[in-house]
């Protein structure tokens, strides 16, 4: 008889799909188990199972932005610097990487026998479908084409075990249908970490924007249809009246209870006891720093970029550089004007804004850092972790509408300009933009598709608003086919050491020069998977 782990640890991992059926995989009997015959009876059984899946629905960490032009790490990112090698095994394609899929499929082939409150049963089914898509989204970002299967996989399913990967476009179409089912099944409201239909809508907006623009800038066709799905998802969230921007941009990211903010669509609860948030701890900032390129992307207080604005004073001094800039700049980097640390008594200590005693790699991170003593202990930090917030929906909607040629001034005022106003930047972006920035990236040279001035500025706004959140920047680079952004030396340069009178940007990697390689848009398939199933085929360039 088949058995399942109590809660969620069901049988073996799903990645029999891509791995040999060895003795470890075939050991399907857990030590603490209950049988299928006794488990799938009630709606409470389903809730017990789904409760285990919530932990798999985690946020991205800010440090993932080191695989982009936003963040510098103490060692070179192997993909951006083209030093990555094809793994012999593992490589994000190991058995453990497919366990979430296995657990979701297992639920969806067993839950139908349960009886009880139909709304609870529906919510459980919708939750599992949402988790399944969320997990697979990461897979298509990593690998591009992927298989899609909805059944339990066993050793006799040769068509799955030794089949080809499906085209990414086909898989995403299925994922969107899956999200539509989840949206229909999930409730309007829910308590704790349970999902609502708005969480599924936020995932749909994120996925549809990724896929729609991927199709456009990789010239794959059918982009508009997918962008319309993004538009629809955003509009449903915006029209609900349930969400709004938190009054304090930086403050939102340091909330101990994001449930008190209308900006939060979904977040992970951190109580500082059973689960803690290690991101705001100051020790991280000895290894990471903000790039000069990201700092220069913030506009001046007149809404114009530094290459155009008469307000920009240059960066001969730190104060010159931050004067008359978008206030989000000094919400991102530490400016020396606020206490860097507060002790238990509330007394503050300060640092120079650029100093190599605190970081060797760039500007000091401030956006996701808490100065409070209790938050600087990774074991007690109770700052919740945001996964979906309303600010993302607004900037997603602005980009989507611009891509569709539907972006009006009204749209900009509801989105980009609302985000700016919340941050204290009162200069509005207009549909005609009104300037030409000499520092706009040449996206057409990267992918052959022209980018309008309006889209250039919306992309800037997205970078500024969402930096250090949920790996957005890397996904943006992939979907825009804009890997050559990282060739700009300022994407791996830090601040000048002003106190020492330095006039050049800090170069943590010395004189090394970075050159993008298109193969690094996707991870390579490990060697052992190609050996066991040549029909998987290696990703281009590897």
Secondary structure as GFF3:
##gff-version 3
##sequence-region A 1 542
A	DSSP	beta_strand	3	5	.	.	.	ID=ss1
A	DSSP	three_ten_helix	14	17	.	.	.	ID=ss2
A	DSSP	alpha_helix	23	26	.	.	.	ID=ss3
A	DSSP	beta_strand	33	35	.	.	.	ID=ss4
A	DSSP	alpha_helix	36	39	.	.	.	ID=ss5
A	DSSP	alpha_helix	43	54	.	.	.	ID=ss6
A	DSSP	three_ten_helix	62	66	.	.	.	ID=ss7
A	DSSP	beta_strand	71	73	.	.	.	ID=ss8
A	DSSP	three_ten_helix	95	98	.	.	.	ID=ss9
A	DSSP	alpha_helix	99	108	.	.	.	ID=ss10
A	DSSP	three_ten_helix	111	113	.	.	.	ID=ss11
A	DSSP	alpha_helix	118	143	.	.	.	ID=ss12
A	DSSP	alpha_helix	158	161	.	.	.	ID=ss13
A	DSSP	alpha_helix	168	185	.	.	.	ID=ss14
A	DSSP	alpha_helix	197	217	.	.	.	ID=ss15
A	DSSP	alpha_helix	223	239	.	.	.	ID=ss16
A	DSSP	alpha_helix	249	252	.	.	.	ID=ss17
A	DSSP	three_ten_helix	258	260	.	.	.	ID=ss18
A	DSSP	beta_strand	264	268	.	.	.	ID=ss19
A	DSSP	three_ten_helix	282	286	.	.	.	ID=ss20
A	DSSP	beta_strand	288	290	.	.	.	ID=ss21
A	DSSP	alpha_helix	292	296	.	.	.	ID=ss22
A	DSSP	alpha_helix	318	322	.	.	.	ID=ss23
A	DSSP	alpha_helix	329	332	.	.	.	ID=ss24
A	DSSP	beta_strand	341	342	.	.	.	ID=ss25
A	DSSP	beta_strand	348	349	.	.	.	ID=ss26
A	DSSP	three_ten_helix	373	376	.	.	.	ID=ss27
A	DSSP	beta_strand	385	389	.	.	.	ID=ss28
A	DSSP	alpha_helix	390	403	.	.	.	ID=ss29
A	DSSP	alpha_helix	409	414	.	.	.	ID=ss30
A	DSSP	alpha_helix	416	423	.	.	.	ID=ss31
A	DSSP	alpha_helix	443	447	.	.	.	ID=ss32
A	DSSP	alpha_helix	453	466	.	.	.	ID=ss33
A	DSSP	alpha_helix	472	479	.	.	.	ID=ss34
A	DSSP	three_ten_helix	483	487	.	.	.	ID=ss35
A	DSSP	three_ten_helix	489	492	.	.	.	ID=ss36
A	DSSP	three_ten_helix	498	500	.	.	.	ID=ss37
A	DSSP	three_ten_helix	518	521	.	.	.	ID=ss38
A	DSSP	alpha_helix	527	532	.	.	.	ID=ss39
A	DSSP	three_ten_helix	534	536	.	.	.	ID=ss40
###
